[in-house]
Amino acid sequence: MLWVVHGHLNNGTRTIALEQWQRNMITNQVSTVFGVLVVLAALAAPANAAEAVTQPSSPAEFAAKLLVCNACHGDKGTPKNANIPVIWGQQENYLGKQLHDFQSGARNFEVMSWMTINLTPEELTTAAADFAKKSWPARSAGGAAASPPAMVAVCTVCHQQNFVGGLPAPRLAGQSYEYLVEAMRRYADGERTNNADMRTIMQAISPADREAIARYISSL
């Protein structure tokens, strides 16, 4: 096809054109093969990991694994999507439990299960500590917080005053409305099962009240 289209070119120009065409073909093929390999590796990782004992990473490898978290949770601690939670500055014990639950399957979320499957228990603990030490991302100034709905009082028993969290439960102040209302729905509908108390509480609260609670907490 190249020779038909460029039949009027001299031999030197033809040679240059052919070489450029060949380079483009090689580049396209390499990109395609690389993309396929990445997809295959992602799909195969859980199966391979289940068959072998996870080996500790080198410091450089472990740091690279944590950098992948930035793709969703943000390189400055601000999530890329409103449905993704803030983890910078979150309670260390909470982060550690969630990471272990993702790995064990107690908390079912495919992306996070894949992310944690190749980490050792010690690395999960270290990851939780690393993110907990970071500063909670600053928020742009907004309007005054809404009046607290009546049902919100039950939440402060564990999440503490002003919803800053503590040993019993994670910080909620500063999380997005979208994340909070979806998390509560998942507990209520039995989709998230790694905290029996939260499941019981959320099932006792109506969807309208859950939405009101999420709007209030997200405004703090």
CYANA upper distance limits for C-alpha pairs under 8 A (distance plus 0.5 A):
  1 MET  CA      5 VAL  CA      6.76
  2 LEU  CA      6 HIS  CA      6.52
  2 LEU  CA      7 GLY  CA      8.46
  2 LEU  CA     18 LEU  CA      7.83
  3 TRP  CA      7 GLY  CA      5.65
  3 TRP  CA     14 ARG  CA      8.17
  6 HIS  CA     14 ARG  CA      7.65
  9 LEU  CA     13 THR  CA      6.45
  9 LEU  CA     14 ARG  CA      6.50
 10 ASN  CA     14 ARG  CA      6.61
 11 ASN  CA     15 THR  CA      6.66
 12 GLY  CA     16 ILE  CA      6.91
 13 THR  CA     17 ALA  CA      6.59
 14 ARG  CA     18 LEU  CA      6.57
 15 THR  CA     19 GLU  CA      6.67
 16 ILE  CA     20 GLN  CA      6.71
 17 ALA  CA     21 TRP  CA      6.66
 18 LEU  CA     22 GLN  CA      6.64
 19 GLU  CA     23 ARG  CA      6.71
 20 GLN  CA     24 ASN  CA      6.74
 21 TRP  CA     25 MET  CA      6.73
 22 GLN  CA     26 ILE  CA      6.73
 23 ARG  CA     27 THR  CA      6.65
 24 ASN  CA     28 ASN  CA      6.64
 25 MET  CA     29 GLN  CA      6.63
 26 ILE  CA     30 VAL  CA      6.58
 27 THR  CA     31 SER  CA      6.69
 28 ASN  CA     32 THR  CA      6.67
 29 GLN  CA     33 VAL  CA      6.57
 30 VAL  CA     34 PHE  CA      6.45
 31 SER  CA     35 GLY  CA      6.63
 32 THR  CA     36 VAL  CA      6.78
 33 VAL  CA     37 LEU  CA      6.64
 34 PHE  CA     38 VAL  CA      6.72
 35 GLY  CA     39 VAL  CA      6.87
 36 VAL  CA     40 LEU  CA      6.59
 37 LEU  CA     41 ALA  CA      6.44
 38 VAL  CA     42 ALA  CA      6.70
 39 VAL  CA     43 LEU  CA      6.72
 40 LEU  CA     44 ALA  CA      6.44
 41 ALA  CA     45 ALA  CA      6.32
 42 ALA  CA     46 PRO  CA      8.35
 42 ALA  CA    114 TRP  CA      8.46
 43 LEU  CA     47 ALA  CA      8.50
 44 ALA  CA     48 ASN  CA      6.60
 45 ALA  CA     49 ALA  CA      6.41
 45 ALA  CA    114 TRP  CA      7.91
 46 PRO  CA     50 ALA  CA      6.64
 46 PRO  CA    114 TRP  CA      6.85
 46 PRO  CA    117 ILE  CA      7.15
 47 ALA  CA     51 GLU  CA      7.09
 48 ASN  CA     52 ALA  CA      7.06
 49 ALA  CA     53 VAL  CA      7.47
 49 ALA  CA     54 THR  CA      7.23
 49 ALA  CA    117 ILE  CA      7.23
 49 ALA  CA    118 ASN  CA      7.07
 54 THR  CA    118 ASN  CA      6.33
 54 THR  CA    119 LEU  CA      7.13
 54 THR  CA    120 THR  CA      6.58
 55 GLN  CA    118 ASN  CA      8.41
 55 GLN  CA    119 LEU  CA      8.33
 55 GLN  CA    120 THR  CA      7.41
 56 PRO  CA    119 LEU  CA      7.75
 56 PRO  CA    120 THR  CA      6.66
 56 PRO  CA    123 GLU  CA      8.17
 57 SER  CA     61 GLU  CA      5.99
 57 SER  CA     62 PHE  CA      5.94
 57 SER  CA    119 LEU  CA      8.40
 58 SER  CA     62 PHE  CA      6.57
 59 PRO  CA     63 ALA  CA      6.64
 60 ALA  CA     64 ALA  CA      6.71
 61 GLU  CA     65 LYS  CA      6.76
 62 PHE  CA     66 LEU  CA      6.92
 62 PHE  CA    123 GLU  CA      8.36
 63 ALA  CA     67 LEU  CA      6.82
 64 ALA  CA     68 VAL  CA      7.23
 65 LYS  CA     69 CYS  CA      7.95
 66 LEU  CA     70 ASN  CA      8.14
 66 LEU  CA    127 ALA  CA      7.82
 67 LEU  CA     71 ALA  CA      8.31
 69 CYS  CA     73 HIS  CA      6.43
 69 CYS  CA     74 GLY  CA      7.91
 70 ASN  CA     74 GLY  CA      4.83
 70 ASN  CA     75 ASP  CA      5.25
 70 ASN  CA     77 GLY  CA      8.37
 71 ALA  CA     75 ASP  CA      8.00
 71 ALA  CA     80 LYS  CA      7.99
 72 CYS  CA     79 PRO  CA      6.41
 72 CYS  CA     80 LYS  CA      5.93
 72 CYS  CA     81 ASN  CA      7.69
 72 CYS  CA     84 ILE  CA      7.61
 73 HIS  CA     77 GLY  CA      6.62
 73 HIS  CA     78 THR  CA      6.71
 73 HIS  CA     79 PRO  CA      4.62
 73 HIS  CA     80 LYS  CA      6.61
 73 HIS  CA     84 ILE  CA      7.23
 73 HIS  CA     85 PRO  CA      7.64
 73 HIS  CA     86 VAL  CA      7.09
 73 HIS  CA     87 ILE  CA      7.64
 74 GLY  CA     78 THR  CA      5.51
 74 GLY  CA     79 PRO  CA      5.28
 74 GLY  CA     80 LYS  CA      6.28
 76 LYS  CA    137 PRO  CA      7.54
 77 GLY  CA     86 VAL  CA      6.99
 77 GLY  CA     87 ILE  CA      7.50
 77 GLY  CA     88 TRP  CA      5.86
 77 GLY  CA    135 SER  CA      8.47
 77 GLY  CA    136 TRP  CA      7.44
 77 GLY  CA    137 PRO  CA      6.01
 78 THR  CA     86 VAL  CA      6.92
 78 THR  CA    137 PRO  CA      6.60
 79 PRO  CA     84 ILE  CA      6.36
 79 PRO  CA     85 PRO  CA      7.08
 79 PRO  CA     86 VAL  CA      6.65
 80 LYS  CA     84 ILE  CA      7.80
 82 ALA  CA    176 SER  CA      6.49
 82 ALA  CA    177 TYR  CA      8.31
 82 ALA  CA    178 GLU  CA      6.37
 82 ALA  CA    179 TYR  CA      6.81
 83 ASN  CA    176 SER  CA      7.83
 83 ASN  CA    178 GLU  CA      5.88
 83 ASN  CA    179 TYR  CA      4.88
 83 ASN  CA    182 GLU  CA      8.24
 84 ILE  CA    179 TYR  CA      6.65
 85 PRO  CA    175 GLN  CA      6.77
 85 PRO  CA    176 SER  CA      7.90
 85 PRO  CA    179 TYR  CA      6.82
 86 VAL  CA     90 GLN  CA      7.86
 86 VAL  CA    136 TRP  CA      8.21
 86 VAL  CA    174 GLY  CA      8.48
 86 VAL  CA    175 GLN  CA      6.80
 87 ILE  CA     95 LEU  CA      8.17
 87 ILE  CA    131 PHE  CA      6.99
 87 ILE  CA    132 ALA  CA      7.83
 87 ILE  CA    136 TRP  CA      8.32
 88 TRP  CA    131 PHE  CA      5.58
 88 TRP  CA    132 ALA  CA      6.36
 88 TRP  CA    133 LYS  CA      7.94
 88 TRP  CA    134 LYS  CA      5.73
 88 TRP  CA    135 SER  CA      6.42
 88 TRP  CA    136 TRP  CA      5.66
 88 TRP  CA    137 PRO  CA      7.55
 89 GLY  CA    131 PHE  CA      6.65
 89 GLY  CA    132 ALA  CA      4.83
 89 GLY  CA    133 LYS  CA      6.28
 89 GLY  CA    134 LYS  CA      5.46
 89 GLY  CA    135 SER  CA      5.45
 89 GLY  CA    136 TRP  CA      5.07
 90 GLN  CA     94 TYR  CA      8.05
 90 GLN  CA     95 LEU  CA      7.47
 90 GLN  CA    131 PHE  CA      7.66
 90 GLN  CA    132 ALA  CA      5.61
 90 GLN  CA    136 TRP  CA      7.78
 90 GLN  CA    170 PRO  CA      7.12
 90 GLN  CA    171 ARG  CA      6.72
 91 GLN  CA     95 LEU  CA      6.81
 91 GLN  CA    132 ALA  CA      6.39
 91 GLN  CA    165 GLY  CA      7.54
 91 GLN  CA    166 GLY  CA      7.14
 91 GLN  CA    167 LEU  CA      7.93
 91 GLN  CA    169 ALA  CA      8.31
 91 GLN  CA    170 PRO  CA      6.06
 91 GLN  CA    171 ARG  CA      7.24
 92 GLU  CA     96 GLY  CA      6.58
 92 GLU  CA    128 ALA  CA      6.00
 92 GLU  CA    129 ALA  CA      6.07
 92 GLU  CA    131 PHE  CA      8.18
 92 GLU  CA    132 ALA  CA      5.60
 93 ASN  CA     97 LYS  CA      6.73
 93 ASN  CA    128 ALA  CA      8.06
 93 ASN  CA    167 LEU  CA      7.50
 94 TYR  CA     98 GLN  CA      6.75
 94 TYR  CA    167 LEU  CA      8.43
 94 TYR  CA    169 ALA  CA      7.25
 94 TYR  CA    170 PRO  CA      6.43
 95 LEU  CA     99 LEU  CA      6.68
 95 LEU  CA    128 ALA  CA      5.69
 95 LEU  CA    132 ALA  CA      8.25
 96 GLY  CA    100 HIS  CA      6.76
 96 GLY  CA    124 LEU  CA      7.02
 96 GLY  CA    125 THR  CA      6.10
 96 GLY  CA    127 ALA  CA      8.32
 96 GLY  CA    128 ALA  CA      5.55
 96 GLY  CA    129 ALA  CA      8.33
 97 LYS  CA    101 ASP  CA      6.52
 98 GLN  CA    102 PHE  CA      6.54
 98 GLN  CA    107 ARG  CA      7.83
 99 LEU  CA    103 GLN  CA      6.79
 99 LEU  CA    112 MET  CA      8.50
 99 LEU  CA    116 THR  CA      7.27
 99 LEU  CA    124 LEU  CA      6.80
 99 LEU  CA    128 ALA  CA      8.23
100 HIS  CA    104 SER  CA      6.62
100 HIS  CA    116 THR  CA      8.47
100 HIS  CA    121 PRO  CA      7.96
100 HIS  CA    124 LEU  CA      7.40
101 ASP  CA    105 GLY  CA      6.29
101 ASP  CA    106 ALA  CA      5.23
101 ASP  CA    107 ARG  CA      5.61
101 ASP  CA    194 ASN  CA      7.76
102 PHE  CA    106 ALA  CA      6.77
102 PHE  CA    107 ARG  CA      5.48
102 PHE  CA    108 ASN  CA      6.75
102 PHE  CA    109 PHE  CA      7.37
102 PHE  CA    112 MET  CA      6.63
102 PHE  CA    113 SER  CA      5.45
102 PHE  CA    116 THR  CA      7.32
103 GLN  CA    112 MET  CA      8.33
103 GLN  CA    113 SER  CA      5.82
103 GLN  CA    114 TRP  CA      8.39
103 GLN  CA    116 THR  CA      5.87
103 GLN  CA    117 ILE  CA      5.95
105 GLY  CA    113 SER  CA      7.68
106 ALA  CA    193 THR  CA      7.57
106 ALA  CA    194 ASN  CA      6.15
107 ARG  CA    192 ARG  CA      6.83
107 ARG  CA    193 THR  CA      7.08
107 ARG  CA    194 ASN  CA      6.13
108 ASN  CA    113 SER  CA      7.68
108 ASN  CA    192 ARG  CA      7.63
109 PHE  CA    113 SER  CA      6.49
110 GLU  CA    114 TRP  CA      6.69
111 VAL  CA    115 MET  CA      6.70
112 MET  CA    116 THR  CA      6.63
113 SER  CA    117 ILE  CA      6.50
114 TRP  CA    118 ASN  CA      8.24
116 THR  CA    124 LEU  CA      8.08
119 LEU  CA    123 GLU  CA      6.20
119 LEU  CA    124 LEU  CA      6.77
120 THR  CA    124 LEU  CA      6.83
121 PRO  CA    125 THR  CA      6.92
122 GLU  CA    126 THR  CA      6.73
123 GLU  CA    127 ALA  CA      6.46
124 LEU  CA    128 ALA  CA      6.77
125 THR  CA    129 ALA  CA      6.84
126 THR  CA    130 ASP  CA      6.62
127 ALA  CA    131 PHE  CA      6.84
128 ALA  CA    132 ALA  CA      6.58
129 ALA  CA    133 LYS  CA      6.74
130 ASP  CA    134 LYS  CA      7.41
139 ARG  CA    174 GLY  CA      8.20
142 GLY  CA    219 SER  CA      8.47
143 GLY  CA    219 SER  CA      8.44
144 ALA  CA    219 SER  CA      8.04
145 ALA  CA    216 TYR  CA      7.16
145 ALA  CA    219 SER  CA      5.59
145 ALA  CA    220 LEU  CA      6.30
146 ALA  CA    215 ARG  CA      8.33
146 ALA  CA    216 TYR  CA      6.06
146 ALA  CA    219 SER  CA      7.36
147 SER  CA    216 TYR  CA      7.56
148 PRO  CA    152 VAL  CA      7.04
148 PRO  CA    213 ILE  CA      7.94
148 PRO  CA    216 TYR  CA      6.56
149 PRO  CA    209 ASP  CA      8.27
149 PRO  CA    212 ALA  CA      7.00
149 PRO  CA    213 ILE  CA      6.83
149 PRO  CA    216 TYR  CA      7.96
151 MET  CA    155 CYS  CA      8.36
151 MET  CA    205 ILE  CA      8.40
151 MET  CA    209 ASP  CA      7.46
151 MET  CA    213 ILE  CA      7.79
152 VAL  CA    156 THR  CA      7.57
152 VAL  CA    213 ILE  CA      6.34
153 ALA  CA    157 VAL  CA      7.84
155 CYS  CA    159 HIS  CA      6.54
155 CYS  CA    160 GLN  CA      8.31
156 THR  CA    160 GLN  CA      5.14
156 THR  CA    161 GLN  CA      6.26
156 THR  CA    162 ASN  CA      8.15
156 THR  CA    163 PHE  CA      7.00
158 CYS  CA    165 GLY  CA      7.87
158 CYS  CA    166 GLY  CA      8.14
158 CYS  CA    168 PRO  CA      5.94
158 CYS  CA    169 ALA  CA      6.02
159 HIS  CA    163 PHE  CA      5.57
159 HIS  CA    164 VAL  CA      7.07
159 HIS  CA    165 GLY  CA      4.98
159 HIS  CA    166 GLY  CA      7.02
159 HIS  CA    168 PRO  CA      7.51
159 HIS  CA    169 ALA  CA      5.68
159 HIS  CA    170 PRO  CA      6.77
159 HIS  CA    171 ARG  CA      6.94
159 HIS  CA    172 LEU  CA      7.79
160 GLN  CA    164 VAL  CA      6.71
160 GLN  CA    165 GLY  CA      5.92
160 GLN  CA    166 GLY  CA      7.21
161 GLN  CA    165 GLY  CA      8.42
162 ASN  CA    173 ALA  CA      7.44
162 ASN  CA    220 LEU  CA      7.99
163 PHE  CA    171 ARG  CA      6.24
163 PHE  CA    172 LEU  CA      5.91
163 PHE  CA    173 ALA  CA      5.69
163 PHE  CA    217 ILE  CA      7.93
164 VAL  CA    170 PRO  CA      7.93
164 VAL  CA    171 ARG  CA      4.99
164 VAL  CA    172 LEU  CA      6.83
164 VAL  CA    173 ALA  CA      6.39
165 GLY  CA    169 ALA  CA      6.03
165 GLY  CA    170 PRO  CA      5.10
165 GLY  CA    171 ARG  CA      4.33
165 GLY  CA    172 LEU  CA      7.31
166 GLY  CA    170 PRO  CA      6.70
166 GLY  CA    171 ARG  CA      7.58
172 LEU  CA    180 LEU  CA      8.48
172 LEU  CA    217 ILE  CA      7.28
172 LEU  CA    218 SER  CA      8.17
173 ALA  CA    217 ILE  CA      6.09
173 ALA  CA    218 SER  CA      6.58
173 ALA  CA    219 SER  CA      8.09
173 ALA  CA    220 LEU  CA      5.85
174 GLY  CA    217 ILE  CA      7.84
174 GLY  CA    218 SER  CA      6.06
174 GLY  CA    219 SER  CA      7.61
174 GLY  CA    220 LEU  CA      6.55
175 GLN  CA    179 TYR  CA      7.37
175 GLN  CA    180 LEU  CA      7.31
175 GLN  CA    217 ILE  CA      8.15
175 GLN  CA    218 SER  CA      6.03
176 SER  CA    180 LEU  CA      6.76
176 SER  CA    218 SER  CA      5.71
177 TYR  CA    181 VAL  CA      6.50
177 TYR  CA    214 ALA  CA      5.81
177 TYR  CA    215 ARG  CA      6.06
177 TYR  CA    217 ILE  CA      8.18
177 TYR  CA    218 SER  CA      5.67
178 GLU  CA    182 GLU  CA      6.64
178 GLU  CA    214 ALA  CA      8.49
179 TYR  CA    183 ALA  CA      6.51
180 LEU  CA    184 MET  CA      6.73
180 LEU  CA    214 ALA  CA      5.99
180 LEU  CA    218 SER  CA      8.20
181 VAL  CA    185 ARG  CA      6.67
181 VAL  CA    210 ARG  CA      7.00
181 VAL  CA    211 GLU  CA      6.39
181 VAL  CA    214 ALA  CA      5.93
182 GLU  CA    186 ARG  CA      6.63
183 ALA  CA    187 TYR  CA      6.92
184 MET  CA    188 ALA  CA      6.67
184 MET  CA    202 MET  CA      6.70
184 MET  CA    210 ARG  CA      7.42
185 ARG  CA    189 ASP  CA      6.48
185 ARG  CA    202 MET  CA      7.97
185 ARG  CA    207 PRO  CA      8.13
185 ARG  CA    210 ARG  CA      8.46
186 ARG  CA    190 GLY  CA      6.54
186 ARG  CA    191 GLU  CA      5.36
186 ARG  CA    192 ARG  CA      5.84
187 TYR  CA    191 GLU  CA      6.53
187 TYR  CA    192 ARG  CA      5.49
187 TYR  CA    193 THR  CA      7.20
187 TYR  CA    198 MET  CA      7.00
187 TYR  CA    199 ARG  CA      5.20
187 TYR  CA    202 MET  CA      6.69
187 TYR  CA    203 GLN  CA      7.92
188 ALA  CA    199 ARG  CA      6.04
188 ALA  CA    200 THR  CA      7.91
188 ALA  CA    201 ILE  CA      8.39
188 ALA  CA    202 MET  CA      5.32
188 ALA  CA    203 GLN  CA      4.93
189 ASP  CA    203 GLN  CA      7.87
190 GLY  CA    199 ARG  CA      7.35
192 ARG  CA    199 ARG  CA      8.23
193 THR  CA    199 ARG  CA      7.42
195 ASN  CA    199 ARG  CA      6.93
196 ALA  CA    200 THR  CA      6.78
197 ASP  CA    201 ILE  CA      6.70
198 MET  CA    202 MET  CA      6.46
199 ARG  CA    203 GLN  CA      6.61
200 THR  CA    204 ALA  CA      7.02
201 ILE  CA    205 ILE  CA      7.20
202 MET  CA    206 SER  CA      8.39
202 MET  CA    210 ARG  CA      8.30
205 ILE  CA    209 ASP  CA      6.75
205 ILE  CA    210 ARG  CA      6.95
206 SER  CA    210 ARG  CA      6.72
207 PRO  CA    211 GLU  CA      6.70
208 ALA  CA    212 ALA  CA      6.84
209 ASP  CA    213 ILE  CA      6.64
210 ARG  CA    214 ALA  CA      6.62
211 GLU  CA    215 ARG  CA      6.68
212 ALA  CA    216 TYR  CA      6.75
213 ILE  CA    217 ILE  CA      6.66
214 ALA  CA    218 SER  CA      6.46
215 ARG  CA    219 SER  CA      6.87
216 TYR  CA    220 LEU  CA      7.44
